[in-house]
Amino acid sequence: MAHGLQHLHSPWAVEKAITGDDSRVLLLRFGHDYDPECKLMDDVLLSVRDTIKARCEIFLIDISEVPDFAQQQGAQQGRHVQLELGLGECYKITWPIGGQKDLVAVVEAVHRGAQQGRDLIVAPQDHSLSYRY
């Protein structure tokens, strides 16, 4: 369990987070606290939390506790932007990101693009070879 990062335990809490502050990026980590990849991501999120807190809110969602959002893994309300990662039709980061610098760069790019009113934001790094199956 990632202590220091806020967990959302109900669909109502997730909806409230989504419809909350429009001036900051909403970063939702879907998964399980015991999953090794989620633990890696949680460590990165925790390490950059103070750096990006002015631009980004971070929430962890256990997909066992909130199965309603496990299927769609996305928000229908609020300002929705797509992040071009160099992966074709995939607009979500579904792997543990490389490190603090990569995450901060992505958050800053999304924040800057959303402030400019863009619907599609190009990631600062091409992630097409970042995660291989």
N, C-alpha and C positions, 0 to 999 in steps of 0.2 A: 504494500500500500504506500502510495506516495504522500507522505505527510508534508503538509505545507501547500498542497494543491487542493483546490476545492472540488469535492465530489458532488455530483447531482444524482439523487436517488429516486426521482420520480418524474414522470412525464410533465407534470405541472412545473417542477423546478427547471426542467430543460426549456420549456416554453417561456418561462419568466426570464431566463438568461438570454434567450434568442430575441425577445422583444424589448430587452433592456436598453442599455446605452448604445446609441447609433454612432457615436463618434469614435468608438474603438473596435478593433478587429476582435471577433469572437473565435477562439480556437477551442474546438471540441475534440478531445481524444476519446474515441470509442474503443472499448476492449475490456480486458480483464486485468485486474491488478496483479494476478499471479502469472500472466503471460510474459515470457522472457523479453519479447520484442516491446511490449508495453512498458515493462520496467526500464528498458533502455531509453525509450522515448520520455518516460516520466522523469528520469534523471536529467535529460537535456532540458525539459520544460522547467524543472525546478531550478536548474542552474541559470537560466536566462530570465526567470520570472521578474526579478527586480529591474533588469535591463529594459524589458519591453512592457512593463506594467502601465506606462502612460499611453501606449498605443494598442494594447492587446489584453483581453481577459482570457484566462485559461481555465477550462473546466474539464474534469474527468468524468466519463459516463461508463458505468459498468453495463455491458449489453445484456447481462443476465437480469439485472435489476430493472432496466428500462428497455424491454424488448420492442416497444413501439418505435423507437428511434434506431434500433439495430438494423432494421431492414432498409430504411430510407437513408440513414446516415447523412442527413442534410436538413436544412431549415427551409421551410416554405415561406416564412414570414421574415421581415427585416430586409435589409439590403443584401442581396445574394450576388456574389461575384464568382467568376470562374478563374482558376489559376492554370495557365498553360505551362505544363511541366516538360513538354517534349515527348509526351506519351500518347499522343493521339486523342482519344475520347475520354481519357481518365483525367479528371480535374481535381483529384484529392490525393493527398499524400497518405499512402497506405503502408508505409514502411517506416522503420525508425530513421529519422533524418540524421545526416552525417555528424552533426555536432552543433555547438552553440552558434558559431558564425553563420552556418547555413540557415538555421532557424531564424536568427535575427534578420538575416537578409530577406528571407521569404516574408516575414511579418512586416518589415518595413516596405517591401514592394507592394504588398496587398494594401497596407494602410495608405500609402501614397496614391496608388491607383484608385482606391475607393474615394479618396478625397477629391480626385480629379473627375469623378463620375464615370469611370470606366467599368464595363461589365466583364471584360476579359483582360486579365493581367498576366504578362509574361514573367515567369520566374527568372530570377537573376542568374540561375544556373540551369543548364539542360540536364534533366534527371533521367533521360531515356536509358542510360546505362547504370544508374545508381543502384537499382535493385533488380536482380535477375532471379527468375524462378527456377 
